[in-house]
Amino acid sequence: MAFSIRTLSVLWAQLKSRRVWPFICFLGGGVAAIGAWLFVPAAWNPYMRIAGSQFTIVPIACAPQAVTVETTTPYAVVNLARLELQAVGESRLLAAYPLDRAAHRTEEGVSFSFTVPQPSIGQIADAVKRFEKQSKTFGAHVEFARVPSLDLTKVNITYPEASKPTCMDEELEGDALAKRLRAANVRPMRYFLIQDKLSDFVFRGNELVGNVLVSGLVLMFLWVLLSLGDAFRSIYLVSDAGLRKQMHTELRGASLSGESQALEVLQQQYSAKYQKLAFARVFAPAMGFLLTVSSLIAGLHPSTTASQDMFRFVSSLQLALVATFMGLLVRLVAELAVRYHRELAQRKADLLAK
């Protein structure tokens, strides 16, 4: 208890001296921005997250002319759409009729329009007369390609003019839509999952950004390899006289008054070289691992599963392995280059001491 009070008093003192205030402003602003991004759009009008790939919209009082389903799942692909005539209070179907379907893709998602084909209109009317003594209702059943979940925002049901005013057009969203959906698991979502947002962001840019960064790793590997080759040549292939001449050329521009200053200049040269190689041996494997993870995110994105895009999956897996390979290769060569440059610096120091 005493520790907590002391800690709070220290924080309050720091806050009064305004040392913590910029951090608090930054943290509060960041939390507010992310919170608004995740919660505000869906807070008042939740979207429906349906686990699985199929659902049924019931009850529909009259035979509809069209049913429009708006989803924010951009990789949604419809496999089956049908109009069902169902017995009220029973799970059995009295009749089922296929629906024509069309998709309109936008940046926000996909809008699917399901219409009753002309030949089915007469068949539906006959089925209604055949079961006129039985309580019945219509339902629109839709099955999508297998994905982890679907996000529905709105459903519009349009009725033919002959059905009006008994059945008026309906616009279902939010809680009203949740009550009309029959599926294995319907969950009204009043916030967006940040994992979905980040996954979509990585998926869209991974191929281009990944190849640019892999090109950078290749160039870094070539530079590290040249640095290693230069150090190896200077240690094992250059004579003492040749190395003295090389050192004289390197130190020509420096105003030196003795051996100590020459050693200081050599140490600075080695330190500059070491910092560059140290950056390469840390940056390259870290970037390779980052590209590996981002490529796996892109390869395992639900859109790849929904469209059975095996090429995209294999391409993402290839990019992940290439990124890991290049990162480890740069790390290995940079480690050897650091070792040889250290030996080269020691050899130069020994030549100066002679």
C-alpha positions as CSV (number, residue, x, y, z in Angstrom):
1,M,0.0,0.0,0.0
2,A,2.8,2.4,1.0
3,F,4.6,1.6,-2.3
4,S,1.5,2.4,-4.3
5,I,1.0,5.7,-2.6
6,R,4.6,6.6,-3.1
7,T,4.5,5.6,-6.8
8,L,1.3,7.7,-7.3
9,S,2.9,10.7,-5.5
10,V,6.0,10.5,-7.8
11,L,3.8,10.3,-10.9
12,W,1.8,13.3,-9.7
13,A,4.9,15.2,-9.1
14,Q,6.2,14.4,-12.6
15,L,2.8,15.3,-14.0
16,K,2.8,18.7,-12.2
17,S,6.3,19.3,-13.6
18,R,4.9,18.5,-17.1
19,R,7.5,15.8,-17.8
20,V,4.8,13.1,-18.2
21,W,2.2,15.3,-19.8
22,P,3.4,14.9,-23.4
23,F,3.4,11.1,-23.0
24,I,-0.1,11.1,-21.5
25,C,-1.4,13.3,-24.4
26,F,0.2,11.0,-27.0
27,L,-1.2,7.9,-25.3
28,G,-4.7,9.4,-24.8
29,G,-4.8,10.6,-28.3
30,G,-3.7,7.3,-29.7
31,V,-6.2,5.3,-27.7
32,A,-9.0,7.7,-28.7
33,A,-8.1,7.4,-32.4
34,I,-8.0,3.6,-32.3
35,G,-11.1,3.4,-30.2
36,A,-13.0,5.6,-32.7
37,W,-11.8,3.6,-35.6
38,L,-12.8,0.3,-34.0
39,F,-16.1,1.2,-32.2
40,V,-17.8,4.3,-33.6
41,P,-18.8,3.0,-37.1
42,A,-20.5,-0.1,-35.7
43,A,-21.6,1.1,-32.2
44,W,-25.1,2.3,-33.2
45,N,-25.7,0.0,-36.1
46,P,-24.0,-3.4,-35.5
47,Y,-23.1,-5.7,-38.4
48,M,-23.8,-9.4,-38.2
49,R,-20.9,-11.8,-37.9
50,I,-22.0,-15.3,-39.1
51,A,-19.7,-18.1,-38.2
52,G,-19.6,-20.5,-41.1
53,S,-20.7,-20.0,-44.6
54,Q,-24.5,-20.2,-44.8
55,F,-27.6,-18.6,-43.4
56,T,-31.4,-18.2,-44.1
57,I,-33.4,-15.1,-43.9
58,V,-36.8,-15.9,-42.3
59,P,-39.7,-15.2,-42.2
60,I,-40.5,-13.6,-45.5
61,A,-44.3,-13.1,-45.7
62,C,-44.7,-13.1,-49.5
63,A,-42.7,-14.4,-52.4
64,P,-40.1,-11.7,-52.9
65,Q,-39.0,-10.2,-56.2
66,A,-35.4,-9.7,-55.1
67,V,-33.3,-10.0,-52.0
68,T,-30.2,-7.9,-51.8
69,V,-27.4,-8.8,-49.2
70,E,-24.6,-6.4,-48.4
71,T,-21.5,-7.8,-46.8
72,T,-18.2,-6.2,-45.9
73,T,-16.4,-9.5,-46.5
74,P,-14.7,-8.7,-49.8
75,Y,-13.8,-12.3,-50.6
76,A,-17.3,-13.7,-50.2
77,V,-18.3,-16.0,-53.1
78,V,-21.8,-17.4,-53.4
79,N,-22.2,-21.1,-54.1
80,L,-25.9,-21.5,-53.7
81,A,-29.0,-19.3,-53.4
82,R,-32.5,-20.5,-53.3
83,L,-36.0,-19.4,-52.2
84,E,-37.5,-21.8,-49.7
85,L,-41.2,-22.4,-48.9
86,Q,-41.2,-23.6,-45.3
87,A,-43.8,-25.0,-42.9
88,V,-44.2,-22.8,-39.9
89,G,-43.0,-24.5,-36.8
90,E,-41.3,-27.3,-38.7
91,S,-37.8,-27.7,-40.2
92,R,-39.0,-29.5,-43.4
93,L,-39.2,-27.7,-46.7
94,L,-42.3,-27.7,-48.8
95,A,-40.6,-26.4,-51.9
96,A,-37.3,-24.8,-53.0
97,Y,-36.5,-22.7,-56.1
98,P,-33.1,-21.5,-57.3
99,L,-32.4,-17.8,-57.4
100,D,-30.5,-15.9,-60.0
101,R,-27.6,-14.0,-58.5
102,A,-25.3,-11.1,-59.3
103,A,-22.5,-9.5,-57.4
104,H,-21.3,-5.9,-57.3
105,R,-18.0,-5.4,-55.7
106,T,-16.9,-2.1,-54.1
107,E,-14.1,-1.0,-51.8
108,E,-16.4,-1.5,-48.8
109,G,-17.4,-5.1,-49.7
110,V,-19.7,-7.0,-52.0
111,S,-23.4,-6.5,-52.7
112,F,-25.3,-9.6,-53.8
113,S,-28.6,-9.4,-55.6
114,F,-30.8,-12.5,-55.6
115,T,-33.8,-12.4,-58.0
116,V,-36.6,-14.9,-58.7
117,P,-36.3,-16.1,-62.3
118,Q,-39.3,-15.7,-64.5
119,P,-40.1,-19.4,-64.9
120,S,-40.2,-19.9,-61.2
121,I,-42.9,-17.3,-60.5
122,G,-45.7,-19.5,-61.8
123,Q,-44.3,-22.5,-59.9
124,I,-44.2,-20.6,-56.7
125,A,-47.8,-19.5,-57.1
126,D,-48.8,-23.1,-57.7
127,A,-47.0,-24.2,-54.6
128,V,-48.7,-21.6,-52.5
129,K,-52.1,-22.8,-53.7
130,R,-51.1,-26.4,-53.1
131,F,-50.3,-25.7,-49.5
132,E,-52.9,-23.0,-48.9
133,K,-54.3,-24.9,-45.8
134,Q,-51.0,-25.1,-44.1
135,S,-49.1,-22.4,-42.2
136,K,-46.1,-21.5,-44.3
137,T,-43.6,-18.8,-44.9
138,F,-40.8,-18.0,-47.3
139,G,-37.1,-18.0,-46.6
140,A,-34.0,-17.0,-48.6
141,H,-31.2,-19.5,-48.1
142,V,-27.7,-18.5,-49.2
143,E,-24.5,-20.6,-49.0
144,F,-21.1,-19.1,-49.5
145,A,-17.7,-20.6,-50.2
146,R,-16.2,-21.9,-47.0
147,V,-14.8,-19.0,-45.0
148,P,-14.3,-18.5,-41.2
149,S,-17.0,-15.9,-41.0
150,L,-19.2,-13.6,-42.9
151,D,-20.0,-10.0,-42.0
152,L,-23.5,-8.8,-43.1
153,T,-24.4,-5.1,-42.8
154,K,-27.8,-4.9,-44.6
155,V,-30.5,-6.9,-46.3
156,N,-33.1,-5.4,-48.6
157,I,-36.2,-7.4,-49.5
158,T,-38.2,-6.2,-52.5
159,Y,-41.7,-7.5,-53.3
160,P,-43.6,-7.4,-56.6
161,E,-46.3,-4.8,-57.1
162,A,-49.0,-7.5,-57.0
163,S,-48.0,-8.3,-53.3
164,K,-48.4,-4.7,-52.2
165,P,-49.7,-3.2,-49.9
166,T,-49.9,-6.6,-48.0
167,C,-46.1,-7.0,-48.2
168,M,-44.1,-3.8,-48.3
169,D,-40.4,-3.6,-49.1
170,E,-38.1,-4.2,-46.1
171,E,-34.7,-2.9,-45.2
172,L,-33.1,-5.0,-42.4
173,E,-30.0,-4.0,-40.5
174,G,-28.7,-4.0,-37.0
175,D,-30.8,-5.8,-34.4
176,A,-33.7,-6.2,-36.7
177,L,-31.5,-8.1,-39.1
178,A,-30.2,-10.4,-36.3
179,K,-33.8,-11.4,-35.5
180,R,-34.4,-12.5,-39.1
181,L,-31.3,-14.6,-39.6
182,R,-31.2,-18.3,-39.0
183,A,-27.6,-19.7,-38.9
184,A,-25.4,-21.8,-36.7
185,N,-24.1,-18.7,-34.9
186,V,-25.1,-15.1,-35.5
187,R,-23.2,-12.5,-33.4
188,P,-24.1,-8.8,-33.5
189,M,-20.8,-6.9,-33.7
190,R,-20.6,-3.4,-32.3
191,Y,-16.9,-3.0,-32.9
192,F,-14.4,-4.0,-35.6
193,L,-11.7,-6.6,-34.9
194,I,-8.3,-4.9,-35.5
195,Q,-6.9,-8.3,-36.5
196,D,-9.2,-8.2,-39.6
197,K,-8.2,-4.7,-40.4
198,L,-4.5,-5.4,-40.2
199,S,-4.8,-8.7,-42.0
200,D,-6.6,-7.0,-45.0
201,F,-3.9,-4.3,-45.0
202,V,-1.1,-6.8,-45.0
203,F,-2.9,-8.9,-47.7
204,R,-3.2,-5.9,-50.1
205,G,0.4,-4.7,-49.9
206,N,2.5,-7.7,-49.0
207,E,3.4,-8.8,-52.5
208,L,4.6,-5.4,-53.7
209,V,6.2,-4.3,-50.5
210,G,7.7,-7.7,-49.9
211,N,9.4,-7.9,-53.2
212,V,10.8,-4.3,-52.8
213,L,12.3,-5.3,-49.4
214,V,13.7,-8.6,-50.7
215,S,15.4,-6.6,-53.4
216,G,16.9,-4.4,-50.7
217,L,18.1,-7.5,-48.8
218,V,19.8,-8.7,-52.1
219,L,21.6,-5.4,-52.4
220,M,22.6,-5.5,-48.8
221,F,23.9,-9.0,-49.3
222,L,26.0,-7.9,-52.2
223,W,27.5,-5.0,-50.2
224,V,28.3,-7.2,-47.2
225,L,29.8,-9.8,-49.5
226,L,32.0,-7.1,-51.1
227,S,33.1,-5.9,-47.6
228,L,33.9,-9.4,-46.6
229,G,35.9,-10.0,-49.8
230,D,37.9,-6.7,-49.3
231,A,38.8,-7.6,-45.8
232,F,39.8,-11.2,-46.8
233,R,42.0,-9.9,-49.6
234,S,43.7,-7.3,-47.3
235,I,44.5,-10.0,-44.7
236,Y,45.6,-12.9,-46.8
237,L,46.5,-11.6,-50.2
238,V,48.2,-8.3,-49.6
239,S,51.8,-8.1,-48.4
240,D,52.9,-6.0,-45.5
241,A,54.5,-3.5,-47.9
242,G,51.3,-3.3,-49.9
243,L,49.2,-2.9,-46.8
244,R,51.5,-0.1,-45.5
245,K,51.1,1.7,-48.8
246,Q,47.3,1.3,-48.6
247,M,47.3,2.6,-45.0
248,H,49.5,5.6,-46.1
249,T,46.8,6.4,-48.8
250,E,44.0,6.1,-46.3
251,L,45.7,8.3,-43.7
252,R,47.0,10.9,-46.2
253,G,44.2,13.3,-45.6
254,A,44.5,13.2,-41.8
255,S,46.8,15.5,-40.0
256,L,48.8,13.1,-37.8
257,S,51.5,13.9,-35.3
258,G,52.3,10.5,-34.1
259,E,51.5,6.8,-33.9
260,S,48.7,7.3,-31.3
261,Q,46.8,9.6,-33.6
262,A,47.2,7.1,-36.5
263,L,45.9,4.3,-34.3
264,E,42.9,6.6,-33.4
265,V,42.1,7.2,-37.0
266,L,42.3,3.5,-37.8
267,Q,40.0,2.8,-34.8
268,Q,37.5,5.3,-36.1
269,Q,37.6,3.7,-39.5
270,Y,37.0,0.3,-38.0
271,S,34.2,1.6,-35.8
272,A,32.4,3.1,-38.8
273,K,32.7,-0.1,-40.7
274,Y,31.6,-2.2,-37.7
275,Q,28.5,0.0,-37.2
276,K,27.4,-0.6,-40.8
277,L,28.0,-4.3,-40.6
278,A,26.3,-4.5,-37.2
279,F,23.3,-2.8,-38.6
280,A,23.2,-5.2,-41.5
281,R,23.5,-8.3,-39.3
282,V,20.6,-7.1,-37.1
283,F,18.4,-5.5,-39.7
284,A,18.5,-8.2,-42.4
285,P,17.3,-11.2,-40.3
286,A,14.7,-9.0,-38.5
287,M,13.3,-7.8,-41.9
288,G,13.5,-11.4,-43.2
289,F,11.4,-12.6,-40.3
290,L,9.0,-9.7,-40.6
291,L,8.4,-10.5,-44.3
292,T,8.0,-14.2,-43.4
293,V,5.2,-13.5,-41.0
294,S,3.5,-11.0,-43.3
295,S,3.7,-13.5,-46.2
296,L,2.2,-16.2,-44.0
297,I,-0.6,-13.7,-43.1
298,A,-1.2,-13.0,-46.8
299,G,-1.0,-16.7,-47.7
300,L,-3.5,-17.8,-45.0
301,H,-5.9,-14.9,-45.6
302,P,-9.5,-16.1,-45.8
303,S,-9.9,-14.8,-49.4
304,T,-7.3,-17.3,-50.6
305,T,-9.3,-20.1,-49.0
306,A,-12.6,-18.8,-50.3
307,S,-11.4,-18.6,-53.9
308,Q,-9.2,-21.7,-53.7
309,D,-6.4,-19.5,-54.9
310,M,-3.5,-22.0,-54.6
311,F,-1.2,-19.9,-56.7
312,R,-1.5,-17.0,-54.3
313,F,-0.9,-19.3,-51.3
314,V,2.2,-20.9,-52.9
315,S,3.5,-17.5,-54.0
316,S,3.2,-16.1,-50.5
317,L,4.9,-19.2,-49.0
318,Q,7.7,-18.8,-51.5
319,L,8.1,-15.1,-50.6
320,A,8.2,-16.1,-46.9
321,L,11.0,-18.6,-47.4
322,V,13.0,-16.4,-49.7
323,A,12.8,-13.5,-47.1
324,T,14.0,-15.8,-44.4
325,F,16.8,-17.2,-46.6
326,M,18.1,-13.8,-47.5
327,G,17.9,-12.4,-44.0
328,L,19.9,-15.3,-42.6
329,L,22.4,-15.2,-45.5
330,V,23.1,-11.5,-44.9
331,R,23.5,-12.2,-41.1
332,L,26.0,-15.0,-41.8
333,V,28.1,-13.0,-44.2
334,A,28.0,-9.9,-42.1
335,E,29.2,-11.9,-39.1
336,L,32.2,-13.2,-41.1
337,A,32.9,-9.7,-42.4
338,V,33.0,-8.3,-38.8
339,R,35.5,-10.9,-37.9
340,Y,37.8,-10.3,-40.8
341,H,37.6,-6.5,-40.4
342,R,38.6,-7.0,-36.8
343,E,41.6,-9.1,-37.8
344,L,42.5,-6.5,-40.5
345,A,42.4,-3.7,-37.9
346,Q,44.6,-5.7,-35.6
347,R,47.1,-6.3,-38.5
348,K,47.2,-2.6,-39.3
349,A,47.8,-1.8,-35.7
350,D,50.7,-4.3,-35.5
351,L,52.2,-2.8,-38.7
352,L,52.1,0.7,-37.1
353,A,53.8,-0.6,-34.0
354,K,56.7,-2.0,-35.9
